[in-house]
Amino acid sequence: MRVACTLFNILDAKDRKVAVKNLPIAEMVVNKIAHLFVIHIANTLDDTQMTKKKVLHEALKLIDD
């Protein structure tokens, strides 16, 4: 978990966006440990629109189901 968070912090803003687009957010939200990384992404990603569309929207869809 620490390694993933540290590597995400090291990435440039452009690379962070690419990484977030390719992550399986729906699977990570229900995982016991990976959900912490999703929270870290939401806290550190500087693109609020992508955070809203990709991260929060996916999590809220799972809550509705």
ABEGO torsion letter per residue (X at the ends): XAAAAAAAAABBAAAAAAAAAABBAAAAAABAAAAAAAAAAAAABABAAAAAAAAAAAAAAAAAX
